[in-house]
Every structure is written in C-alpha cells, then in structure tokens.
Amino acid sequence: MCKQCFFVLRQQKWTVQAVLFVNEKISKQMIKFTAGIAKESIVDVEGVVKTVDQKVWVVSSAEPRLPLLIEDASRPETEEDLATVKQDIRLDNRILDLRTTTNQAVFRVEAGVCKYFRNYLTSKGFVEIHTPKIISVFRAEDSNTHRHLTEFVGLDMEMAFQYHYHEVVDVIGEMFVSIFKGLRDNLRLEYKEAVKLLRENGVEMDEEEDLSTPAEKLLGKLVKMKYDTDFFILDKFPLKVRPFYTMPDPNDKVTYYTYTEKLNLKTIQSYIDSFKYGAPPHAGGGIGMERVTMLYLGLDNVRKTSMFPRDPKRLTP
C-alpha cells in the first residue's frame, strides 16, 4: 500500500498540487481513500499552505469514468501528438468543459464585455427607461453556422434622437471602440458602398440583396485591406431585408414607395397615431455578447463563448 499520494486541486482557473503522506495522524487507509477519489469530484480540503496535517472530504464524488479529461479538453483541437476533445463532445458534457482554464478565461472576457458595455452607456447618461440591458434572446434561427445560435445573450440599448438616427449609430460605434480599446478609428460604410466594393472583387449581387456569409467574410477582409481596420458599421441596409418597422431611406424613393404599397398601414394605424402626440423618434441597437467575444478573441465558433449553447440541433445540456 502506498505511503503518499499527489493530487491536483482546482478552483476556477487556479490550480495547486497537493501531497498527502502517512504520518502519526494520516493512515495508509486515508492515502488509499484519497488516491481513489474520481477526477473532477468536488472536495473540501482542510489545511494550510505548508507542511502541516491535512484532511480531505469528498463533497460530491464524480463517476470513476469521465466522458472527457480536463487535460485533454485544455488542448487545442489542432494538437496532433496528444489527445484532444472535439466540439460536440465538449458541448454534450459542457459542465466538465467549462472547467478548463481556457473557458474560464473566455467567460471572464465576456464579463468584461458586459462591464464596458454598461459603463460606457451609463457614462453617456443612459438611465431610467433607457438603461442598457443584458437579455436572453430567442429566435427561430435555422442557420447552422459557426456564428449563429437560437438563444444568445444580447446587450441591448435604445435612445431617443433629436435630428437623425445616425446619433444612435454613432453611440453604438463609439461603444464598440470603447469595448475593444485597441481600435483607434470608427468606420461606417453605406450598404451600396459595400456592394460596390464586393462587385469590384468578383461578387455578383444586387444592391437590394442581403449579404451572404461568404460575402460578409470577404467584405471584412476588403475593408481591412482598404481602411486598415477590423471594425466597421454597415449603414442603410436595403429595406427588403429589414424588418417592416425600420425607417426607409428618404433619398431612396423607389424603394420607399414600392415598400409602402405592399404594406397595409391600417394594421398598424394605432402605432402611427401615437406619433401625433409628440412621441420622439427612437432607434435601438443590440449586439450578441457571445459573438463579440468570439470575434475579439479570434475564436472559430460562437459556441465556445456560450455557456450552454442553443441551436437548431442542440437543446441539452
């Protein structure tokens, strides 16, 4: 029977290696018991960080055979020489996967995104009814991509503007710059400019057509090459690909009249009437916290920044 055993204790992202050895107060049976505790069990350890007597209690014993090992999950999937854990296995056993130091760091960054989001908007006077909110958003999203979820954490704000909705766009742009810190310039492109840039680089698309994922990725690269920035705002999306309640571009008469002819204004007359009494114009914006964190950290999939991701194929755990 062994006279000592080593074991690793972890709390969030901090780890410490401990040693237990036989002495006048610790028996060989205690050593055997401690050595047999399953990995990822939750334990209470009583002791001082020096060579003194220690006691160990098992608070919640883990199954002897784990679906994944933390040391394996801590390695990147591109590792060739050692065992790694694929994404579906990670997500099926998210409780264990969240214990890696990488994930602990990811969600600390995500907490920082929330903090800077609120701090910036609060500093701009967003209080009372317009207080910035962190909300859970659910949508019938049938997109199985690296950046889509059917449930995501949204950072939401709305504000009244005096003259033009660009007042809101500017606040959102400044907010992103404030969050990312390292970005120095705020860039806003109109949709037609983006389409022109894509056309010049071999993408065939109409000005009223929505951006596909490949086109969106290419646009990011083109903006980086042309303006030397990773961050830009795309303004004046075509009305055809926007919700009905968004404001048409008053300079685009063709789109405006084509759209209103198809919309039965009587169905929203009570909403329109509310503006007879001086209701101020409003615009709002929301960002997906997980997607911002994914982009900021350069990760390849939004599921890595969602604590319990939801998509068309995943409802558990």
Buried (B, 14 or more C-beta within 10 A) or exposed (E): EEEBBEBEEBEEEEEEEBEBBBEEEBEEEBBEBBBEBEBBEEBEBEEEEEEEEBEBEBEEEBEEEBEBBBEBBBBEEEEEEEEBBEBEBBBBBBEBBBBBBBBBEBBEEBEEBBEBBBBBBEEBEBEEEBEBBEEEBEEEBEEEEEBBBBBBBBBBBBBEBEEEBBBBBBBBBBBBBBBBEEBEEBBBBBBEEBBEBBEEEEBEBEEBEBBEEEBBEBBBEBBEEEEEBBBBBBBBBBBEEBEEEEEBBEEBEEBBEBBEEEEEEEEEEEEEEEEEEEEEBEBEBBBBBBBBBBBBBEBEBBBBBBEBBBBEEBEEE
